[in-house]
């Protein structure tokens, strides 16, 4: 079984007020704090430097929306759809994405710390050139996800589908992918040094060395 890193959970107040996403435009700053938003749809929003703190989103769908340089701390997304949403350049801390559709999510050039992705669709997501520290990917589909030149620190992948994922120029030392499945991975031998894999995966990676494995 893959090891899972201990991460800090979102810290919430005991009572969160019910809110609408559009409430952000009535604040002095573009921020939502101490609130819960559920069963709603957010369309075509383009906001730079949005601040989210102590917010729970449940059954919320974001369509054609861009939130560059977002600042998120103590936030939970549950049963949400953030497909093709851009969080590029954001700072995302103590945040959980659970049972959510994140197809094509763009978190490139961002900083993530103490973040959980659990039972999510992360196919074609983009983490390129991001700093990913104390982040757990649990039972999620990550086909074709982009981790080009991503900096990992205490990151775990547990029972994820990593088929065709791109780890180009990303060091996997100390990363355990032994419980994950894939047909192929875009990675170099140099990047694999210190990566923890299963015996069957090791046989597959031996092809990168030009080895022929016989029974």
C-alpha positions in Angstrom: 0.0 0.0 0.0 1.3 3.5 -0.9 2.2 5.7 1.9 0.0 8.7 2.5 1.5 11.9 3.8 -0.1 13.6 6.8 -1.5 17.0 5.7 -3.3 19.8 7.5 -7.0 19.8 7.1 -9.0 23.0 6.4 -9.8 24.9 9.5 -13.4 26.0 9.6 -15.4 28.1 12.0 -18.3 26.4 13.8 -20.9 28.3 11.8 -20.7 29.4 8.2 -23.3 31.8 6.7 -25.1 30.7 3.5 -24.0 32.8 0.6 -24.0 33.3 -3.2 -20.9 33.5 -5.3 -22.0 36.9 -6.6 -21.7 38.3 -3.1 -18.0 38.7 -3.8 -18.8 41.8 -5.9 -20.4 43.6 -2.9 -17.3 43.4 -0.8 -14.6 46.1 -0.5 -12.2 43.5 -1.8 -12.9 40.5 -4.1 -13.2 38.0 -1.3 -15.5 35.4 0.2 -14.9 34.5 3.9 -16.7 32.3 6.5 -19.5 31.1 4.2 -21.0 28.1 2.5 -22.2 28.0 -1.1 -24.3 25.1 -2.5 -26.4 23.9 -5.4 -25.5 26.8 -7.7 -23.8 27.6 -11.0 -21.1 30.1 -11.6 -20.8 31.2 -15.3 -18.3 33.1 -17.3 -16.5 34.8 -14.3 -13.1 36.4 -14.9 -11.6 37.5 -11.6 -8.0 38.2 -10.8 -6.7 37.9 -7.2 -9.9 36.5 -5.7 -9.6 35.7 -2.0 -11.4 32.6 -0.5 -11.0 31.8 3.2 -13.0 29.3 5.2 -15.5 28.5 2.4 -17.3 25.3 1.6 -18.6 24.7 -1.9 -21.1 21.9 -2.3 -22.6 20.9 -5.7 -21.4 24.0 -7.4 -20.6 24.1 -11.1 -18.1 26.6 -12.5 -18.5 27.2 -16.3 -16.0 29.0 -18.5 -14.5 30.8 -15.5 -11.0 32.1 -14.8 -9.6 32.9 -11.4 -5.9 33.8 -12.0 -3.7 34.5 -8.9 -6.4 33.2 -6.6 -5.6 33.0 -2.9 -7.4 30.0 -1.2 -7.0 29.0 2.4 -9.2 26.6 4.3 -11.5 25.8 1.4 -13.5 22.6 0.6 -15.0 21.6 -2.8 -17.4 18.7 -2.5 -19.3 17.3 -5.5 -18.3 20.3 -7.6 -17.4 20.7 -11.3 -14.4 22.9 -12.1 -13.7 21.5 -15.5 -11.4 23.8 -17.6 -11.3 26.4 -14.8 -8.1 28.3 -14.5 -6.5 28.9 -11.1 -3.1 29.7 -12.7 -0.6 31.4 -10.5 -2.7 30.8 -7.4 -1.8 30.1 -3.8 -3.8 27.1 -2.6 -3.5 26.0 1.0 -5.4 23.7 3.4 -7.9 23.0 0.6 -9.8 19.8 -0.3 -11.3 18.7 -3.6 -13.6 15.7 -2.9 -15.7 13.7 -5.4 -15.3 16.5 -8.0 -14.9 16.8 -11.7 -11.7 18.8 -12.4 -11.2 17.8 -16.1 -8.7 20.2 -17.6 -8.2 22.2 -14.4 -5.3 24.6 -14.8 -3.2 25.1 -11.7 0.0 25.8 -13.5 2.6 28.2 -12.0 0.8 27.9 -8.7 1.8 27.0 -5.1 -0.1 24.2 -3.4 0.4 23.2 0.2 -1.6 20.8 2.4 -4.1 20.0 -0.4 -6.2 16.8 -0.9 -7.6 15.5 -4.2 -9.9 12.6 -3.4 -12.0 10.6 -5.9 -11.6 13.3 -8.5 -11.5 13.4 -12.3 -8.2 15.2 -12.9 -7.8 14.0 -16.5 -5.9 16.6 -18.7 -5.3 18.8 -15.7 -2.3 21.1 -15.7 0.2 21.5 -12.8 3.1 22.6 -14.9 5.8 24.6 -13.2 4.0 24.6 -9.9 5.2 24.0 -6.3 3.4 21.0 -4.9 4.1 20.4 -1.2 2.3 18.1 1.2 -0.4 17.2 -1.4 -2.2 13.9 -1.6 -3.9 12.5 -4.7 -6.3 9.7 -3.7 -8.2 7.3 -5.9 -8.3 9.9 -8.7 -8.1 9.6 -12.5 -5.2 11.7 -13.9 -5.0 10.6 -17.5 -2.9 12.9 -19.5 -2.3 15.3 -16.6 0.7 17.7 -17.1 3.4 17.9 -14.3 6.1 19.4 -16.5 8.9 20.9 -14.3 6.8 20.6 -11.2 8.5 20.7 -7.8 7.3 17.9 -5.5 7.8 17.8 -1.7 6.0 15.2 0.3 3.5 14.2 -2.4 1.6 11.0 -2.5 -0.3 9.2 -5.3 -2.6 6.4 -4.0 -4.6 4.2 -6.3 -4.7 6.7 -9.1 -4.9 6.2 -12.9 -1.7 7.9 -14.2 -1.9 6.8 -17.8 -0.1 9.1 -20.2 0.8 11.5 -17.3 3.7 13.9 -18.1 6.5 14.1 -15.5 9.0 15.6 -17.9 11.8 17.4 -16.0 10.1 16.6 -12.7 12.1 14.7 -10.0 10.2 11.8 -8.5 12.6 11.0 -5.7 10.6 9.8 -2.7 7.3 9.6 -4.6 5.5 6.3 -4.3 3.4 5.4 -7.3 3.3 1.6 -6.6 -0.5 1.4 -6.1 -1.2 3.4 -9.3 -2.1 2.1 -12.8 -0.9 3.2 -16.2 -0.1 1.9 -19.6 2.6 4.5 -20.2 4.1 7.6 -18.5 6.1 10.4 -20.0 9.2 10.4 -17.8 13.0 10.2 -18.1 15.3 7.7 -16.3 16.9 10.6 -14.5 13.6 11.7 -13.1 12.8 8.2 -11.9 15.8 8.0 -9.6 14.4 7.3 -6.1 10.8 6.8 -7.2 9.0 3.9 -5.4 7.3 1.5 -7.9 5.8 -2.0 -7.9 7.7 -5.0 -9.4 5.5 -5.0 -12.5 6.0 -1.3 -13.0 9.8 -1.8 -12.6 9.7 -4.3 -15.5 7.9 -1.7 -17.6 10.3 1.0 -16.8 13.2 -1.3 -17.7 12.3 -0.6 -21.3 13.5 2.9 -20.9 17.0 1.4 -20.3 16.6 -0.8 -23.4 16.5 -3.9 -21.3 14.8 -7.1 -22.4 13.3 -8.9 -19.4 12.9 -12.7 -19.7 11.0 -15.1 -17.6 
